[in-house]
Amino acid sequence: MDDELLDLVDGHDRVIGTINRKDYKQLLQNDDKFIRASNLFILNDDGKLWTPIRTAHKTIAPNGYDYGAGGHVASGDDYLETIIKEAGEEVNIEIKPEKIEFVAKTKSPTTRYFATLYLLRTNTTPIFNKSDFVSAEWLSPEELINAINQGHAAKSDLLNSVVMLQAYLADI
């Protein structure tokens, strides 16, 4: 994982080179370079999000709430093919591109990421990869927001992404 090759992009999400994932921290001191990630929410008909908890050995947000699936965009890949691949690897779901809804694309100057957010609507509970997650539950967006606000560990961008998802769902 640490030697994973990622595209390095400029502030307009244009590829300008590559970087090894292990070298990511050098981007935190750089104002004009970013890497890419893609994330997926899984929503059932009851309006609940399938919310996994990351394993304790994860570098980012150990034991924290996570997206239904997500990952870094490998060099040469795009956001959509990344989330399809990650859903297969992390939660054993084979997704056709037409079944995924694009929610938003964000740019974070503090974490140096461009990230896309997708939505998959399904009532099937995923079977997660035990090297990625230790457990999971279906939570309403409000329950997830409250848990994070009360101190449950989570990926740093998850709270804002849930709020974006709520706005997206309210608009459709």
Number of C-alpha atoms within 10 A of each C-alpha: 7 9 10 14 18 22 24 22 21 17 17 11 16 12 17 11 12 15 19 16 17 12 12 16 11 9 19 15 10 12 12 13 22 27 27 24 21 25 26 24 25 23 23 18 9 10 14 20 26 24 24 24 21 26 19 15 11 13 8 13 17 17 20 21 25 27 24 25 27 24 19 23 24 22 18 10 13 14 21 18 14 19 26 21 17 23 22 16 16 20 19 15 18 12 14 8 12 7 11 18 14 14 18 14 14 13 17 12 16 11 15 23 23 23 22 21 24 23 19 19 16 14 13 11 15 17 12 21 14 12 12 19 22 15 16 19 12 18 19 18 20 13 13 21 17 13 16 18 12 9 8 13 17 22 16 15 13 17 20 11 19 20 14 15 19 14 12 13 11 8 7 5
